[in-house]
């Protein structure tokens, strides 16, 4: 068998996460309860596992993180390399999985979809649709077929010295064709810069790179849910970034629910989302889109994904009361999601919420007290510091997602901005020499 049983562990409850303070229900009878596999064990899966058990499932967790906190809430847990799709499929067979849930990251969504098809479990999209959702070249072709505006770009071999970028307008973002997350990206100021970074991608094992004109418009995340082929918009959020330097891709520093511009962009963005769902033949599934918009220029779609955005889906529940975990379980268990969506209005949230995200320069922290104090001073709803004192911080792929992230809530955008300024000004993590290990965050002008 490809998985190693971890066994039962005591419940782990964060004092700064009110969403994880539920009492665990009694263990279920494995003969009568549906065996639901959650692919992923990190913090964002804790509530999903708990709610699966509350709904009568035998909740099983699997991924490659032996210390994943969601394991403490599961009935069973297994170690498996989620990039090894055969191993995931074999785990499903051996453990007699009835349904698999995978969301919050592209790689989990892809692996879960492939494994589900391999063993005959329900999947949220076809293998053909999966290709369009994961291959950026096919994705752009779909946008062109649908007449959807998108940043101009070109796919180039990473080991080609030809002049194949002359007609692009720089700066451009250079990234792997099949990459995921904000890794291995560069803002190239010229064709020469782009070619140099393509050479770097070749050394990292990538055969092709996507060179795409950098869009300077407002950037957004849109969460949707497809029900019976019809797209329902759950939320539109402002995706705010902080610049690091001329060749560095700006890092995401804050994501705000709801967007200041929801009313301006929702009709056009949802029309494009419906076209994408129709093109891919999506019937019942999550659908998330990143896009740009500028007054007078309309919407330009950047990327589309068949999963829910991770490290921010909690904000939707704080701002509106709608829980993504419930939607995922409705989908997995065949329950009717319509009642939840009929009571939800993306233009009428009850409060403003944001996620603030801190990134590292790399180094070894000696004191994390100021990090916790910054979140306490701002009245954060919950927060998570990903490192311990003395643990080496690693920048880029191979490190943890962030140094820390926190969720703030307020009754108005102005109050939310003020709380954010408090956090940005006071958050600090230093090494033994007093060097700041955290990249600065700024609110946009």
N, C-alpha and C positions, 0 to 999 in steps of 0.2 A: 504494500500500500504506500502511496506517495505522501500521506499525511501522518504526522506524529501527534498522538493525543496529549493534550496539556493537562486535562483533568480539572476538577473543581478548584476555584480560588475564591478567597473572601471578596466581598463587594468592595470596590474602590469608589469613594464618593468625594468629588471635589468640593471644598467649602465655597468656591467661587463660581459654581455652576448649578444654579437652581434647577436646571432641566434634568440633572442626573441624580436627584435626591429621592427618587421613587423607591418604595420598598419592592423587592423582587417577589413575584408571585411564586407559589409552590411549584416544584418540578412537575412537569406534565407526563402523562402516560404516553410513552413513546409508541405504543401500539395504536393510539387513536388520534394523536396530534400530528398535523402536517409537519414534515421535517423541512424547515426553511433554512437555507444556507445564506448567510450574509457574507459576501466576499469583501473583507476589510475588517480590521480590528482596532483602528485608531480612534481618537476621541470623538470624531463626528459620527461614529457608528454606535455609541453607547445607548443613546435614546432609542434608536431604531431597534436594537436587540431587545431592550426592555419592553417596548410596545409590541413587538412580535410575540413575546411571551404572554403579555397581558391579553392578547387576542387568541390565545390557545395554541400557539405554535411551539414546537420544540425548536428553539433557536440555536443554530450552529454557526460558528464563526471560523473563518479560515483566511490566512494570508501568511506572509513571511516574517511578521513581527512577533517574536515570542512573548514580548511584554506588552502587547497591545491592550489598552485598558478595557476595550469592549469584551475581552475574554472573561472578565470577572462577572459579567452579567449573563453570559451564555450558558446553555445547558451542556454544550460540548464545544470544544475548540480544537483546531488542527493547524499545524504548520505546513504550508505549501507555498511554493514559488508561483505567484499568480501570473507571471510571464510565461510559465510552462503550461500552456492550455491543455495539453494531454494530461498533466498531473491534476489539474482542476477537474477535468472531465472524469478522471479515474476516481477522484475523491467523491464526486457525485454518485457514481455507480456503487462504490463500496459502502457508502453511508446511506444509500437509498433516499437521496434527496428528492423531495417532491417539487420544490420551487426554489429558484436562486434569485437573490436580489444583489445587484451591483450598481452602485452609483457613486457620485462625488468626485470621480476622476476618470479621465479618458481611458487609462490603461485598465482600470477595474471594469469599466463598462465593456470594453472590447473583449477582455478575457472572459467575463461572465456571459456575453452574447455567444462567443465561439463555443464555450463549454456547454451552454444550454442547447445549442443546435446539435452538438456532437452526441448528446445523450438523450435527446428528444424531450427536453424540458421546455416550458413556455419561454419565449424570448420576445423582447420588446421591439425588435426589428429584424428584417431579413439579413442574410449575409451580404446580399448585393447592396442594401441600404447601408450596412456597416462600412463597406468600402468607401462610400461617399462621405460618411461621417468621420472617417479616420485619415483618408488620403487627401491632403490639401489640394493636390492637382485636380482630382475628380471633383472636389468640393467647388473649386472655382469654375469648372466646366458646368456644374449644375447651376451655379449662379448665372452664368452666361446664357444657358438654355432658358432660364426663367426670366431673363432680363433684369436681374437684381444687380444694382450698382455695388461695386466692391473695389477696394484699393487695387490699382493696377499692379501686376506682378508677373513674374516669369519663373518657371522651374528650370534650373540649370544643373548640369553635372558638376559635382564638386571637384573633379579632376580635369577640368577643361579650361584652357587658356584663351579660348576664342572670345571675340568681342561681341557678346550676346546680350549686353546690358545697355547698349548705347542709347536706346530710345526711352529708357526709364528716367523719371524725374527723381533726383536725390534730394534729401536723404531717403534711404530705403532700409527696411528691416530685413535681415538675412536670418533664416532659421531652417532647421532640417525639415524635409518634406513630411516625414512621419513622426515629428517630435510631439511632445506633450508637456504641458506646464510651461512656465517661463524660464526654460533652460536652453542653453546653447543658442542664444539670440544676440544679435549685434545691430546697432544702428550705423549703417555705412554711409559716409558722407560723399562717396564717389564710387565709380565702377572699380577702381583699384582697391578701395577698402573692401568692397563686396567680394572681390576675387580672393583677397587675402584671407577673409574669414571663411570663405568656401574651402580654401585649402585646410584651414583648421578643422572644419567639419569632416573633411575627408580623413584627416588623421584620427578622428574620433569614430570612424567606421561608417559615416553617412555617405551614400552614393549620390544623393540629389539634395539640392537646397532650393528653398523658395525665397526669391528676392522680390520684395513687395514695397511699393511706395508708402512712406510713413504718413499716416493720416493725422493731422493736427486738430481735428474736430473734437467735440465732446464725445466721451466714450461711455458705453452703457453695457450692462448685463441684463438680459431679459430671460426670465424663467417662464416656460409655457408647459401646458399639459395637453396632450392630444387624447380626446375621448371620442370614439366612434369616427375617427378621421377628422374631427373638428378641433381646431386649436383654441385653447383657452389661455389667455395671458394671466399669469399669477402675479408677476411683478416686473417692474423696470427700475433698475438701480443705477446711480451714478458711480462710475469706476474712475477713481481719482488716482493720479500718479505723481511721483516726485522725481525730477530729473537728477541724474548723477553726473553726467558729462556728455560731451558731443558724440562719443561712440558707444556709450552705455545705454542700454534699453532702460527707460525709466521704470522704477519699481512701483507696484501697487501699494499705496499707503493708506487708502480709505475707500470703502464701498458703502454707499448710503442708500437706504430704503425709506421712502420711495424717492425716485429721481425728481429733481426740480422741474424736469422737462417731460414728465410722463404724458401729460395731455397733448404736448406738441408732437410726440413721436409715435404714440401707441397705434394709431390707425395704420400708418404706413408700415411700421415694423411688424404688426400682426398680420397684415396682408402678405408680406414676404414670408413670414413664418408659415402661413397656411399653404402658400405655394410650395415651400420646401417639404412640408408634410405630405402633400399630394404627390409630389415628384418621387418621394422615397416610399410611398405606400404605407406611411405610418398610420396605425389605427388607434392604438392605446399605448402611450409611452410619454416619458418626459421629453422635452425639447428645449434646449437652451441656446441662446444666440448672443454673441458679442457684436456690437455694431457702433458705428460713428454717426454723428449728426451735427450739422452746422446750420444756423438759420439761413434760409434761402437756398440751401444746397441739398436738403433731404437726407435720407438714411443711406448709409453704405454698410453692407454686411461684411464683417471681418471673418468670423468663424461660426460654425453651428455644431452642436454636440447633442448626443442622444442620452445624456445623463444630466443630473442636477449639479450646479456649481457647489463645490465643497468649501468649507471654512467660511461660508456666509449664508447657507440655507437656514440656519437658526434665526437669522435676522428677519426672514419672512414671517416666522411665527411671532417674534416679538412685536413687529410692526403691525401685523394684521390678524393674528390669531390662527392662521392657517399653517398646519404642520406638514412639512414635506414627508416626514416619516409615515404619517397616516396615509398620504397619497401613494407612497411606494408600497405599503402593505395592502391597500385596497387593490392596487394593480396586481400584486403578486398572488393574492388570495381570491381574485375574481369578484371582489365586492364592488358595489356601485359607488363610483366616485362623484357622481353628479350632484348629490345633496351638498357635499362640501363646496364644490365649485359654484353652485347656484347662489350660495350665501356670501361669496367672495367678490369684492369689487377692487380691481387694481388701481382705481382712481380715488379710493376712499379708505386709506389706511388710518388706523386709530392713533398712531404715534410715528415719530421719526426714529430710526435706528441706524447705526453704522457699525461696521467692523473696522478696527484700526490694526494695521499689520506692520511689524518691525522686522527688518532684515539685517543680517550680520555682515561685517567686513571680515570675520574670521578672527579667532583668538580664544583665549582661555579666561573666562570671567572669574573674578574673585569675590564679587558681592552682587547679589540679585535683589537686595532689599529695595533699592530705588525703583526698580521695575514694578514691584508689587505696590509700593507706595504711590506711584503715579496713577495706577488704575484705581486704587482706593480713593485718592483725592478727587478723581473725576466721577466717582459714583458708578463705576462700570457694573453692568448687570452680571457679567461673568468674564473671566479671563483665564489665559493659560500661558505660562512661561514654559517653553519647550526644553530648556536646558537646566542643569543643576550647576551649582558653583563648582568650579574646577573641571567641568566637562568641556572639552575642546569644541568650539563652534566652527562649523565648516560652511564656507560660502559656495553656493551653486549646488549642482546635482551631487547627491551623496550625503548632503547635510539634511537637517530637518527643515520643514516648510518655512518656518519663521523663527526668530528669537522669541517672539511672543505675539499674541493677538488678543484683542479684547472687544467686547460688544457693549456699546453705549446706547442709551435710550433717552429721549426727551420728548416734550410735547410740541416742540417747534424746531425748525431747521436752525434758527439762530441759537437756541440753547444747545443744540447738538454741536454746532460749530465751536461754541465757547468751551464745552467739555472736551472737545477734540484738541483745541489749542492747549488746554491744561495738560493733557497727556503728552502731546508732542513736545512741549517745552520741558517737561520734568522727567520723561522716561530716559533712563541711563543704565548702561551696563559697561563696566570698565575692567581692564585687566590689572595685573599687579603693578604695572608701570603707569597706571592712570590713563591709558589710551582708551578712547571711546570705541567700543566694538559694534555699535549699532549705527546703521546709516540714518542720516537725518530725514525726517518726514516734514512736509509742508502742505498746508492747505492751498488749493489753487487760487489764483487771483480772482 
